[in-house]
Amino acid sequence: MYLGLSIGGDPWRLAFWEPVLKTIKSRLSGWQSRFLSYGGRLVLLKSVLTALPVYALSFFKAPSGIISIIESTFNKKNWGGSEDNMKISWIAWSSVCLRKEYGGLGVRKLQEFNSALLGKWCWRMLVNRGGFWYRVLVVQYGEKAGRLEVGGRSVSSWWREVAKIMDGVGDAEGGWFAERVSKKVGDDTSTYFWYDRWLGDVPFCTKFRRLFDLASNKLSTVADMVVPSGEVVGDAWGWRRGLRVWEEEMLEECRQLLNGVVLQFDLSDRWL
C-alpha cells in the first residue's frame, strides 16, 4: 500500500479491491438504517457512500464484478437492509441511478463514474504536458503527434485503461472522450492538421482517410497546411504519389471545408 493505494497488484483480481470493500463495510457497520428515514438514507448514499471508493476509482478501472458488489451493498443500505437483514428493493438500481428529470434519484452509476474519473487523466495529458508526471510517461511510452504511444503488452494496467478511454477502444459508448474534446485554433502552431479534431466532428485523418494515407507528412500542423491568407496552398500539401481523379475530388472537398480558416497570431491554440 502507498498513499492508500495498492501498488503492484492486479486491479482485475478481487483481492486488489478488498481494502476498498472493507472500508465501505466498516463505515456502514456504524450506521443504523432503522433510525434514518428513506430521505436520510438517500442523502447518506449520495454524499458519503459513493464518495468512499472515489480515490481508488480515479486510478484504476474496476472490474464489473467489483462494481456489482459495491452497488449491491449500496442498494441494500438504500432500502434499510444489511448483509444479515435482507429487505425488498422496490425499485431497480438502474432506475435509482437515473437522473431526476428521467424519474430517477440521481445516484451515480459507478461504472460510468469510474470511466469519467479515468477520463480526467486523458484531459490532463492534453492540457498539462509540461508536468513532471507527463514527461515520465513520455520517456516510458514515447510520444507521437502530441499524444502518448499506447505501447505493447508490457504497459501498466493503469495506462492501458486510460489509453482505451482516450482512443475509444472497447468502450460501449464508442469513444465518448474523443467526441467531447476539440481544439480551438489560434495561431495553429500546436494543432496537428490530421490528428486533432479542430474542424468538424471528427479528425481529418478519419474524415479523409485516403488523403491521410497518401500524405507525405502526417505530422503537419494547421499552420503548415494553411497560409495566413486562409488559402489551402501551404507547403505541406505533398503526396507519396500522384492523386487519382476521385482522390482529387476528395482533396477539393477537404479544401472547401478549409475556406475561411484564418490564423489568429495573437492567440494560442487551446483544448475545449
C-alpha positions in Angstrom: 0.0 0.0 0.0 1.2 3.5 -0.8 -0.9 6.6 -0.1 -3.9 4.4 0.4 -3.5 2.6 -3.0 -2.4 -1.0 -3.7 0.8 -0.7 -5.7 2.0 -3.6 -8.0 -1.2 -5.6 -7.7 -3.6 -6.7 -10.4 -6.8 -4.5 -10.5 -8.7 -7.3 -12.2 -8.4 -9.5 -9.1 -10.8 -9.4 -6.2 -8.0 -9.2 -3.6 -6.8 -5.9 -5.1 -10.2 -4.3 -4.1 -10.6 -5.8 -0.7 -9.3 -2.7 1.2 -12.0 -0.6 -0.6 -14.7 -3.1 0.1 -13.6 -3.4 3.8 -13.6 0.4 4.1 -17.2 0.6 2.8 -18.5 -2.2 5.0 -16.8 -0.8 8.1 -18.3 2.6 7.5 -21.8 1.0 7.1 -21.5 -1.0 10.2 -21.6 2.1 12.3 -24.8 3.5 10.8 -28.2 2.2 11.9 -30.6 2.4 9.0 -33.7 1.9 11.2 -33.1 5.3 12.7 -33.0 7.0 9.3 -35.8 7.9 7.0 -35.6 7.0 3.4 -34.7 10.6 2.5 -31.9 10.4 5.1 -30.6 7.2 3.7 -30.6 8.7 0.2 -28.6 11.7 1.3 -26.2 9.3 3.1 -25.9 7.3 -0.1 -25.3 10.2 -2.5 -23.0 12.3 -0.3 -21.0 9.8 1.7 -21.1 6.2 0.4 -20.5 6.9 -3.3 -17.5 9.1 -2.3 -15.7 6.3 -0.4 -14.3 4.4 -3.5 -13.5 7.6 -5.5 -9.8 7.7 -4.7 -9.3 4.1 -6.0 -11.6 4.5 -9.0 -9.7 7.6 -10.1 -6.6 5.5 -10.7 -7.8 2.0 -11.6 -10.5 0.5 -13.8 -12.7 -1.6 -11.6 -14.0 -4.9 -13.0 -17.7 -5.2 -13.4 -17.9 -7.8 -10.6 -16.4 -5.3 -8.1 -18.9 -2.6 -9.3 -21.7 -5.1 -8.8 -20.6 -5.9 -5.3 -20.3 -2.2 -4.3 -23.6 -1.2 -5.9 -25.3 -4.2 -4.3 -24.1 -3.0 -0.9 -25.3 0.5 -1.6 -28.7 -0.8 -2.7 -29.2 -2.8 0.5 -28.4 0.2 2.6 -30.7 2.4 0.5 -33.7 0.2 1.4 -32.7 -0.2 5.1 -31.2 -3.6 4.8 -27.8 -5.1 5.6 -25.8 -8.2 4.9 -27.7 -10.1 7.6 -31.1 -8.4 7.2 -32.3 -8.5 3.6 -35.2 -6.2 2.6 -37.1 -5.9 -0.7 -35.7 -3.5 -3.3 -38.9 -2.0 -4.6 -37.2 -0.2 -7.5 -34.4 -1.5 -9.7 -31.0 0.0 -9.0 -30.7 1.1 -12.7 -33.8 3.2 -12.1 -32.5 4.7 -8.9 -29.4 5.8 -10.8 -31.3 7.7 -13.5 -31.2 11.5 -13.4 -34.1 13.1 -11.6 -35.6 14.6 -14.8 -35.9 11.0 -16.1 -37.6 9.7 -13.0 -34.6 8.5 -11.0 -32.9 9.7 -7.8 -29.7 10.9 -9.3 -27.4 8.4 -7.7 -24.1 7.9 -9.5 -23.6 4.8 -11.7 -20.2 3.7 -10.5 -19.1 2.2 -13.8 -19.7 5.4 -15.7 -18.2 7.4 -12.8 -15.1 5.2 -12.9 -14.7 6.0 -16.7 -15.2 9.7 -16.1 -12.5 9.8 -13.3 -10.0 8.0 -15.6 -11.0 10.4 -18.4 -9.7 13.2 -16.3 -6.2 11.8 -16.9 -6.8 11.9 -20.6 -7.7 15.6 -20.2 -4.6 16.3 -18.1 -2.5 14.8 -20.9 -3.8 17.3 -23.3 -3.6 20.5 -21.2 -0.7 19.7 -18.7 2.1 18.4 -20.9 4.7 20.3 -19.0 4.1 18.4 -15.8 6.8 16.1 -14.5 4.4 13.1 -14.4 3.7 13.6 -18.2 7.4 13.8 -19.0 7.9 10.5 -17.2 5.2 8.9 -19.3 6.8 10.3 -22.5 10.1 8.6 -21.6 8.3 5.4 -20.7 6.0 5.0 -23.7 7.0 7.6 -26.3 5.0 10.4 -27.9 3.6 10.9 -31.4 1.6 13.8 -32.8 1.3 15.3 -29.3 -0.1 12.1 -27.8 1.5 9.3 -25.8 2.0 6.0 -27.5 -0.1 3.1 -26.3 2.8 0.7 -26.1 2.9 -3.0 -26.1 1.9 -5.7 -23.7 4.3 -4.6 -21.1 2.5 -1.4 -20.3 0.9 -0.9 -16.9 -2.7 -1.7 -16.4 -3.4 1.9 -15.4 -2.0 3.3 -18.7 -3.7 0.5 -20.7 -7.2 1.5 -19.4 -6.5 5.3 -19.8 -5.4 4.7 -23.4 -8.6 2.7 -24.1 -10.7 5.7 -23.0 -8.6 8.2 -25.0 -8.9 6.0 -28.1 -12.4 4.7 -27.6 -11.2 1.1 -27.7 -13.6 -1.4 -26.0 -15.9 1.5 -25.0 -19.6 0.7 -25.1 -20.3 4.4 -25.8 -18.0 4.4 -28.8 -15.2 6.8 -27.7 -17.0 9.3 -25.5 -13.9 11.2 -24.6 -12.7 11.9 -28.1 -16.2 13.0 -29.1 -16.3 15.6 -26.3 -12.9 17.4 -26.7 -11.8 19.6 -29.6 -9.1 22.1 -30.4 -9.8 25.8 -30.6 -7.4 27.1 -33.1 -5.4 30.4 -32.7 -2.1 30.6 -34.4 -2.4 26.9 -35.2 1.3 26.1 -34.4 0.4 23.3 -32.0 -2.7 21.9 -33.7 -2.0 18.8 -35.8 -3.9 19.1 -39.1 -4.6 15.4 -39.5 -4.8 14.1 -35.9 -6.6 16.8 -33.9 -10.3 17.4 -34.0 -10.1 21.1 -34.8 -12.7 21.5 -37.6 -15.9 19.4 -37.7 -17.0 16.4 -35.7 -14.1 14.0 -36.4 -10.3 14.5 -37.1 -9.3 14.8 -40.8 -7.4 11.5 -40.6 -10.7 9.8 -40.2 -12.9 12.0 -42.4 -10.3 11.9 -45.3 -8.7 8.6 -44.6 -7.4 8.1 -48.1 -5.7 11.5 -48.3 -4.2 10.9 -44.8 -2.7 7.6 -46.0 -1.2 9.3 -49.1 0.1 12.4 -47.2 3.9 12.7 -47.2 3.9 14.4 -43.8 1.3 13.2 -41.4 2.6 15.4 -38.5 1.9 18.7 -40.3 0.2 21.4 -38.2 -2.6 23.6 -39.4 -0.2 26.4 -39.8 1.8 24.3 -42.2 -1.2 23.5 -44.3 -2.9 26.9 -44.4 -1.2 30.1 -45.3 -2.1 33.3 -43.5 -4.5 34.5 -46.1 -6.7 31.5 -45.4 -5.9 29.7 -48.6 -5.0 26.0 -48.5 -1.8 26.1 -50.5 0.6 25.6 -47.7 4.0 23.9 -48.3 2.9 20.6 -46.5 0.4 19.6 -49.2 2.6 16.8 -50.6 1.7 13.2 -51.6 3.5 10.0 -51.9 2.3 9.7 -55.5 0.0 11.5 -57.9 -3.6 11.7 -56.9 -6.3 9.9 -59.0 -9.4 11.6 -60.2 -11.6 10.5 -57.3 -8.8 11.4 -54.8 -8.6 14.9 -56.4 -12.3 15.2 -55.8 -11.8 14.3 -52.1 -9.0 16.8 -51.9 -11.3 19.5 -53.3 -13.9 18.6 -50.7 -11.3 19.0 -48.0 -10.2 22.4 -49.3 -13.8 23.6 -49.4 -14.1 22.8 -45.7 -11.0 25.0 -45.1 -12.3 28.0 -46.9 -12.5 30.9 -44.5 -10.0 29.4 -42.0 -7.9 32.3 -40.8 -4.9 32.1 -38.4 -5.0 34.3 -35.4 -1.4 35.0 -34.5 -2.3 36.9 -31.3 -4.0 33.8 -29.8 -2.6 30.4 -28.8 -4.3 27.1 -29.6 -6.3 25.5 -26.7 -8.3 22.5 -25.9 -12.0 22.7 -25.2 
